[in-house]
Amino acid sequence: MTLPMRDSVATISESSPTAVFDVGALLKSAGLEEPTQTGKDRTVVSLKTDSLRVVFRSLSEGTALPTHKANGPITVQVLDGQIEFTAGAQTTLLRKGEVLALEFGIPYSVRAAKNSAILITVAVRPSSA
């Protein structure tokens, strides 16, 4: 299944077990190279299932995501730019092409050191009944 890139959310199921989304098109649409990008951050949920989320975020320089916890372990891949990823007392500078993994339950925040684009994958933990 090929998805249109205008904020479409894919799902996967037994009857439709694959989903494809174009990260390059998301990067292009974010326009990070343009100085006018400042203040025009974008979030696109590319995949959402009961057990998995894939989220594209573009962040203008200096923009921060406040401290929070994901509902499962995550990976954060820097597609463009640089971010400061803080988990607990540890801050890590991540550059284009680098991937960070974080265990479930750890509070974290993100700050864009430059205009940046990241891909966040969350392995959603089942909620307790």
C-alpha positions in Angstrom: 0.0 0.0 0.0 1.5 3.3 -1.0 0.3 6.3 1.0 -0.3 9.8 0.0 2.0 12.1 2.0 -0.5 14.6 3.2 -0.7 13.6 6.8 -2.1 10.1 6.1 -2.0 7.5 8.8 -1.4 4.0 7.7 -2.5 0.9 9.6 -1.5 -2.7 9.1 -3.6 -5.8 9.7 -3.8 -9.4 8.9 -5.6 -8.7 5.6 -3.3 -5.8 4.8 0.1 -6.7 6.5 2.3 -4.0 5.0 2.4 -0.2 4.8 4.8 2.0 2.9 5.5 5.7 3.5 7.9 8.0 1.8 10.2 9.6 4.3 12.0 11.5 1.5 8.8 13.1 0.6 8.1 14.1 4.2 11.6 15.7 4.4 11.0 17.6 1.2 7.6 18.8 2.3 9.2 20.1 5.6 11.4 22.5 3.7 14.1 22.5 6.3 16.6 24.3 4.1 14.5 27.4 3.9 15.0 30.2 6.4 11.2 30.7 6.5 10.9 27.2 8.1 11.3 28.7 11.6 8.1 28.4 13.6 6.5 25.9 11.1 7.1 22.6 12.9 5.2 19.6 11.6 4.1 16.3 13.0 2.9 13.5 10.7 1.7 10.2 12.2 2.7 7.8 9.4 1.7 4.5 11.0 -0.6 3.8 13.9 -1.5 0.4 15.2 -2.2 -1.1 18.6 1.5 -2.1 19.0 3.5 0.4 16.8 3.6 4.1 16.0 5.9 5.9 13.5 5.9 9.6 13.7 7.7 12.2 11.6 8.5 15.5 13.3 10.2 18.6 11.8 11.5 21.1 14.4 12.8 24.5 13.8 16.0 25.5 15.5 15.5 26.1 19.3 12.1 24.3 19.3 11.7 21.9 22.2 9.4 19.0 23.0 8.7 19.1 26.7 9.7 16.2 29.0 7.3 13.3 28.7 7.2 9.5 28.5 6.3 7.4 25.6 3.9 4.4 26.1 6.7 1.9 25.1 10.3 1.8 24.1 11.3 4.2 21.3 13.9 4.9 18.7 14.6 8.3 17.4 16.3 8.7 14.0 17.7 12.0 13.0 16.8 12.5 9.3 18.2 16.0 9.0 19.8 18.6 11.4 20.8 18.0 15.0 18.9 17.5 18.1 19.6 17.4 21.8 17.9 14.4 23.4 17.7 14.4 27.2 16.7 11.3 29.1 17.0 11.8 32.9 20.2 13.7 33.6 21.9 12.6 30.3 21.8 14.8 27.2 23.0 13.4 23.9 23.7 15.4 20.8 22.4 13.4 17.8 23.3 14.3 14.2 21.8 13.4 10.8 21.9 9.6 10.3 22.2 8.7 14.0 19.6 6.6 15.9 19.0 6.6 19.6 17.0 3.9 21.5 15.3 4.5 24.8 13.8 2.0 27.2 10.1 2.3 28.2 9.2 4.5 31.1 12.2 7.0 31.0 11.1 10.6 30.8 12.7 12.5 27.9 12.7 15.8 26.0 14.0 16.9 22.7 15.4 20.3 21.5 16.4 21.1 18.0 19.9 22.4 17.9 19.4 23.2 14.2 16.4 22.9 11.9 15.8 19.2 12.1 13.6 16.3 11.1 13.3 13.1 13.2 11.5 9.8 12.8 10.2 8.4 16.1 9.2 4.8 16.4 7.3 3.6 19.5 6.7 -0.1 20.3 3.5 0.5 22.2 3.1 -1.5 25.3 -0.4 -3.0 25.9 -2.3 -1.1 28.5 -3.1 -2.8 31.8 -6.7 -3.9 32.2 
